Amino acid sequence: MERIVLSGSRRKRHQTIRSLYLAILIAVAAIGVLFTTSLGGRISLRALAAAGGGVFEIVAMVEVAAICLVTPIFMAGAIEQESSPRTWDLLLATPLSSMGMVLGNLLGRTFFVLSLIVAGLPILLILQIFGGVSPRAVLISAGIAACTAIVVGSAAVMLSATRTGGRRAVLAFYAGVIIVLMATWAFDAIWGAPMPGALNATGTTWATPLNPFLTLHAVLRPAEYVASTQSYGGGFAAFWLGHPVAAFAAASGLATLLMLSWSVLRVRMLGPIFGRNGETDHPARPHRPVGRNPIAWRASSGSPASWTERSARWGWAAAGIIGGVVLLAMIGGGLVSLPTARLVLTAMLVVEITMVALAATAIAGTAVTREREQGTLDLVLTTPIGPAAYLQGKLLGIVRSLLPLLLPPLLMVAATAVVLIVSQGSGPFIETASGDQPARPLAGWGGLLGIGISLVPFAAFCIAVGLHWSLRVRRSVSAVLIATVLSVAVVGIIGLCAVPLGGSIPVAGPLALTVCPITAVMVAANSAKMLASTKVDPNQLQWVLLIGGVISAVIWAGLTHIILKTTVRSFIVTMRRLAGT
């Protein structure tokens, strides 16, 4: 723990992250307060207290979201740095106990994340000046963020202690965090039932204590998200459904205990039994075909390296494809309602597209830095391969390696669009009209096809951003951090700017919504509601969304070309600067 804390405290990267974290919280709080006080007229104390509570809710949600984003980035260092130099093998030669090694690694890595939470407490406490914010809510929000950081940190330490680290473990780490958050949100939306005697209020579900955002929502808005113990008898159900904060803390503690126990056992006792991830040497293995582009072959064949990793990657693809087939079959058989199916389809596409973006950024962010650390980049530079061919080969190879992640969303949108086109406005995939509500399909076929057209260029854009920063910085973790933050910022800004335009401008609004992949999924699944004010014919709207997907593909491809051209121009200068010549 002392080694990790002392070495990390001297790094400018950690200071920069802390400064950015606090700057984001201060900016969100300041913008919310300025917007509230600039509405004009006299503001009563009750209105000011309500506004202060609303600003606190936004800041608390942003804090938990930032912790969920920053903790995997910090813990990725635990996975990468402890596995690459084989620090665990050196620690095993010392008198340290297994418990001491695991707990020291966890406390050392989570120290920086917990310091972020403590640093953000003054910002949350200042909001009490406006009223509407209790000290209990501030402490509970900080506790939820701390529990989230500890659970995520324990998962990273488990991956590091079992020596399954590396780039693939980092991707699995990101995937697990995203899947848990999105799956629990979807299940809560499906299981949520209106509370009797309350207006526009729903009760907590079994998924609430498994998601920090849902737990925080139950604390901040108890009148809308009711945690009542009267509907349940006693025992575990009353505790889990009636006390979401305590249940979340208990579930976090149990998950942390199980993961740390497994890590302690794997360090010394079970490590020799399981071996190193099932890898064996094959001295007589035949040479693999390289192809016409050796850089692309190297980028695509570097992973996966073992049957377990290969099974995990293609298992993800198989699970996504089977899940889509099962969903369409259940809709066709009438086993699930269309609103529920629409929600599940949206959640699956959002998870799969987010995984593609994060995986593309993470793999590309380590593509050049890893070769620089291993010394293989110097060998490549002695060949006739130029910077343009090198970067284009990296781009092509990483796209090939992302094939297991790209297949599920591409096949799902294609199959769903074909089913909707064949149904021709009738059948189980069309929601029957009732009253003033017209018939609504499961999703818009034009929006789905547009997502499929623009997904690969969007992944190429994420790869280009990762390659650019992988060339400019020395360490892989720094490159992945910068590339991820920039990609999320670009996509988030485009989405936030497109949402207000979507329902106000007839043609340009839907076209703007298709640029961001997340908003494109939302508008494809809920085009009738989101674009009702545009007064565009539904059939014409699908063609507009399809054309928007083509335009989005051109935009992302153009941005990719610009980034690669910029990287090629600065390739030699950057290499000399990092080499110190």
N, C-alpha and C positions, 0 to 999 in steps of 0.2 A: 504493500500500500504506500509506504513512504517513497519508494522508488518512482511509482507512477505519479503521485501527487507532486513531488519535487520536480520531476522532469517535465510534467505537463504545465506546471505553474510558470515555467520560464519561456513557454512558447507563445509567440505573438498570435498564433491562430486561435488559441483559447481566449485570449483577451479580446480579439476581434469578434468572436462569437458572442461573448458576454455583452460587449458593447452593442452589437446589432440586436440582440435579444431585448435588452433594456430600451433601445431606441424604438423598436417596434411597439413595445408595450406603451411607452410614453406617447408615441405618435397616435396610436389607436385611442388612448384615453383623451389626449388633447383634442383630436378631431371630433370625438363624440361630445365632449363638453362644449367646444366652440359651436358645433351644430345645434346643440340644445339651447344655448344661451343666445343664439343669433336669430331665433324665430320671430322676434319682434313682440311688442306688447309687454304687459306686465305678467310675470311668471309667479304663480303662487308657490307657497312652500310645498304643497302636496305635489304639484306638477314637477317642481325641482327635485323632490325626493324620488318620484317615479322615473325621471330622466336619469338621476344618479344610479338608480338600480339597473336601468337598461344599459348604461355605459359600463357598469361593473360586470354585468352578464357578458357583454361582448369581450371585455378585457380578459375575463376568466376563461372564456372559451378559447380565445387566441392564445392564452398562456398554456392551456392543456394541449392545444394543437401544436404549438411550438415545441413543447416538451416531447410530444410523440414524434416530431420531425428531428429534433436535435439529439435525443437519446440514441436512436439507431446510428446516427453519424458518429457520436462519441464512442459508442460501443463497437462500431465497425473497426476502430483502431485496436480494440482488444482482440478482435478476431484476426485481423491482418497482422498486427505487430507481434502477437504472441505465437502465431503459427509460422510466419515466414522465417524469423531467425531461430525458431524452435526454442523459445524461452522456457517453455514447460519442461523440455528435456534437461535444461540446465538446473531448473529448480528442483527436479527430482533427485539430483545429486547432492542436495543440501539437506541439513537436518530438519527442515521445515516439515510440519505435518500437512496432510492433504487438506484438512479443514482450514489451516492457516493460509495456504496458497490460494484456495478458492475464495475465502472471505476477504483476504487482502486484495485480490484482483477486483472483486465486486465493489468493495468500499472505495478503492482507489479510483475506479472508473466512474462510479456514480457520484463521487464527491463533487465533480465539476458540474454535473446536472443539478444536484441538490443546491449547490451554491447559486445557480441561476434562479431557482425557486425562491430562495431566501432573499436574493437581490430584488426580486419583483414584488415582495411583500409591501414595501413602502408605497409603491404605486397603487396597490389595491387598497391600502389603509387610507391614503389621501382621499379616495373617492367617498369616504364616509362623511366628508364635509358637506356634501350635497344632501345627505340623508338617503334613506331607502336601502342602506347597506349595513348589515350587522357584522360585528367582529366574528361571530360564529360562522357566517357565510365565507368570510375571508379565510379563516383558518381551515375550514372544510375544503375549500377550493385548492388551497396549497397542499393539504393532505392528500387529496385525490391526485394531484400532479406528482407528488412525491411517491405515492404507491405505484403509479404508472411507470415512473422512471425506474423504480427498483425492480419491478417485474420484467420490464424490457431489458434492463441490465443483467438480470439473472439469466435470461435466455441467451444473451450474448456470451456471458461467461461460461455457460454450459457448452455452447458451440466451441468456444476456445479451449476449455478444459478437456473435452473429448477429442481434441485435435482434429476436428472436422472443419477447421478454419479455411480461410482463403476467400477468393472472390465469389465462389459459388455459395459458400455459407453466408456471406453478406447478402446475396440476392435472396436466399431462403429466409434470412432474417427479416428483410424488408417485406417479403411476401407474407410471412406469418402475421406481422403487425397489421398490414392492410386488410388481409382476409378476416382477421378477428374483428376489426372495427366495422367493416362493411357487413359482415354476416350477422353480427349482433344487431346492427341498426336495421337490417332487413327483417330479421325475425321479430324485433320489437314492433316494427310497423305492421307486421302481419298479425301478431298475437294481441296487439293493443285493442282493448275494448272500452267503450264509453262508460264512464262512472255514473251510476244512477243518482239523480238529484243534483248533478253538477253540469254547468253549461260549458260545452266545448272542452271537456276534460276527459282524459284517459288515465287508466291505471297502469302501474308498473307491471312489467312482465318478468319472466324468468331470464330474459336477456339483459335486463337493466343493470344488475350488478357486474356484468361481464364487460361493460363498455364505459370508459371514464366519462365520455360526453353525455351518455344517458343518465349516469349517476349525478353528474353536475347539473343536468337539466332538472332532475327531480329535486335538487336542493334549491336551485334558483327560482323555479316556477312551481311551487308545490300546489297551487290552485289549478294549474293546467295538467300537471303530471302527478297524479295523486298516488301517494304511498300509504294506503289504508290497511290497517290490520283487522278491521271489523269483518271483512269478507272472508277471512281465513280463520281456521280454527286455532291451531297452535302448532308448536314445534317448528320444524325446519321451514315449512311454507310461510308461516307468519314472519319468521325472521328474514327470509330471503326476499319476500315480496313487500313486506312492511317496513323494513329498515335497509334501504338500498346502500346507504353509505357504509354502515357496519358490515353488510354483506360483501360489498366491494373490497373493503379492507381485509376481511377474512379470506375471501377468494384470492386476493393478491398475496397474502401471507402464506396460504397453503401452496399456491403455485411456486412461490419463491423457495419454500422449504423443499418441495419435491425436486425442483431443478438443481438446487444446491446439493441435495443429498446424492442425486445421480452424478453430479460433477465430482463430488468427493470420492465416490466409489470408482469412477472411471479413471481418476488420476493415477492411482497405484494398483488397486486390486483387480479391476476388470479391464484395464487397458491392455495388458498382455494377452488376455483371452480374446478380446474383440479385434485386436490388431489395429493397424492404421487404415481404417476405412475400407478394409477389404482389398487393398492394393497388393499386387504381387509383381515380381519382376518377370519379364518375358524376354530373355536374351536372344531367343531364336525367332522373335516375331518378324514376319515379313514386312518389307517397307511399304508404307502407304502411298498411294498415288498423290502427287502434289498438285497436278493440274497446270493450267497455263499462268495462273497468278499465284506465286508463292506467298506473297504477303497476305492475300485473302485466305489461302489455305492455312497459314499459321494462325491467323486470327480466329478462324472457325473451328480448327481442329485442336486448339489448346484446351478446350473444355467440351464435354466432360471427359475426365480422365479415367474413371472407374465405372463399373457396372452400377454401383449405387447412385452415382451422380447422373448417369445416363438414364437410369430408371426414374429418378426424381423428375428430370426435365420432361421426359416423354410421358411420365405419369401425370404431370400437370396438364399436358396437352390432352391426354385421354380423359382425364376428369372433366375438363372444360367441355370437350366435345360430347361426352356422354351426358353431362348435365344439360346441355342444350337440347339434345335429342329427347331426354326424359321430359323436359319442360314442354316441348312441342307436343309430345305424345299425350301428356296429361291434359293439355289444353284441348287437343282434338277429342279426347275421350270424355271431356266434361268433368274431370276430377278436380279441377282448380278453376276458380273464378278469374275473369280477365283482369280486374284491378290487381289481384294478388299476383297473377302471372306477369303483369306489366311491371310491378315493383321488383319481382325477382329478376326479370330480364334486365332492367336498368341496373340493379346491383351487380349482376354478373358481368355486364359489359364495362361498368365503371372499374371494377376490381381488375379485370383482365387488361384493360387499356392502361390503367395506372401501373400495373406490373410491367407491361411492355416499356413504358416510359422510364421507370426507375431502373429496370434491368439494362436498357440501352445506355442510360447515363452512367451507371456504375461500371459496366464492362468497358465502355469507351474511355471512362476516366482513368482506368488502370492499364489501358492498352499500350501507351508509350512509356509511362513512368515505370511500369514493371520491366519492360525491356531495357530501360536505362539502368535500373537497379541491378538487373542480372548481367548486364554487359553485352547483351545480344544486339542492342541498337548500334553499337560501334561496328559490329560485323556487317550489319545491313548497310551502313553508310559507306563502307568500302566497296560496295557493289555498284553497278551502273544504274540501280534503281533510284529515281529522282524523288523529290518531296511529293510531287503531285501523284505519281504512281503509288508511292508508299501510303499516303492518306486515303486514296481511292481504294486501294486493296484492303486497308483496315476497315473502311466503311462497308465494303462488300462482304468481307468475312464476318463482321459482327452482325450484319443483317442475316446471314446464313445461320449463325449460332442462335439467333433469336427466333428461328422458325418454330420451335415448340411453343413459344409464348404467343406468336402471331397467329397460329392456326386456330385456336379456339374462338377468338372474337371474329376473325374473318369468316370462318365457316358458320358461326351462329348468325351473323347479320345476313349472310347470303341465303342460308336456309330459311330464315324467318321471312326475308323479302320475297323469296320464291313462293312460299306458302301463302303469303298475303296477296300476291299477284294472281295466283291460281284460284284462290277463293272468290275473287271478283265481287267483293262487297257482301258476302253472305257466308254462313257457316259458323262453327264454334270460335273462330278467330275474330269475329266481329261482335261487338257489344250491341245488343238490340237497343233501339231508340225508345225513350220513355219521356213523355211530356214534351217539354221544350228542348230536351237533350237529344241531339241527333245520334245516329249510330256511330260508334267509335271503334276502329280496329285496334288490334293489340299494339301496333306501332305503325309508323309511316314507312312504306317500302322505299320511298325516295330517300328519306333520312338514313335508313339502314344501309342502303347501297352507297350513299355518300360517305358514311363512316368507313366502310370497307375500302373505298377508293383512296381516302386521305390518310389511312392509318399507317401504311408503310412509309410514305414521305414524312409523316410526323415522327415516326421512329428514327428515320434518317436524320432529321433535325436534332433530336436528342443525342444521337451518336456524334454528330458534327460538333455540338457544344462540348461533349465529353472529350473528344479528341483534341479540340482546341486548348482546353485547360490541362489536359494530360501532357501536352507538349510544353506548356508555359510554366508549370510548377514542378517541383522536385518529388513530392511525396504523393502516393496514390490517394490517401485519405483526403488530403487537401484538394486534389483535383476533383474527386467525386463530390465533396462538399460544395465547392464553388459551382460545379456544373449542375448539381441537383437544385441548388437554390436559384440559379439563374433560369433553369428550365421551368421550375414551378412558378417563378415570378412572371415569366413571359406568358405562360398559359393562363395564370390567374388574372393578370391584367387584361388580356384579350377577352377572357370570359366575363369579367366584371364590366368591361366597356360594352360588350355585346348584349348583355341581358336587358339593360334599359331600352336598347334600340329594337329588340326582337318584337315586342308587342306594339310598337308605335309606328314603324315605317313599313309599308306593305311588302315590298320586295327586298330592299336592302337589309331590313331587320332580320328575316330568316337567313339570308346569306351570311350576315355577320355571326349569327349563332352557330353556323356550321364550321367556323374556323377553329374554335376550341373543341377538342374531342369530347370533353365532359359535357359542355352545353349542347354539343351535337347529339349526344346520347339522350339527354333530357328532352330536347325538342323532338327527336324521333319518336320517343315513347309517349310524349304528352303534347303533340303538336296542336291538337284540338283546343286545349286549354291555354297553352302558352301563347299561341298565335291567333286567338279568337278575335282580338281587336283589330287585326290587320285586314279583316274582311276579304281575304283571298280565298278563291274557290279551293276546296280540299284537294281535288285532283291536280289543279295547277300548282298547289302548294308542294306536292310531292316532287313535281318536276323542278320546282325552285330549289328544294332541299338537295336533290340530286346534282343539279348544276352547282350548288354551293359546295358540295363535296369535291367536285372536280376543281373548282376555284381554290378551295383549301389545299388540295394536293399540289397545285401549282405554286401556291404561296409558300408552303413548307419546303417544297423542292427548291424554290428560288432562294429561300433563306439558307438552306443547306449548302447550295452552290456558293453563296456569298461568304459563308463562314469558312468553307474549305479553301476558297481562293485567298482569303485573308491569312489563313494558317499557312498556306504554301508560301506566301510572300515573306512571312516572318520566320520560316522554318530554320534557315541556316543561322540567322542572327540569334534566335532563341537558343539553339543548340550550343552556339559558342558562348553565350552569356551564362548558361547553366554549367558549362564545362569550365568556366573561369578563364577563357582565352579571349 
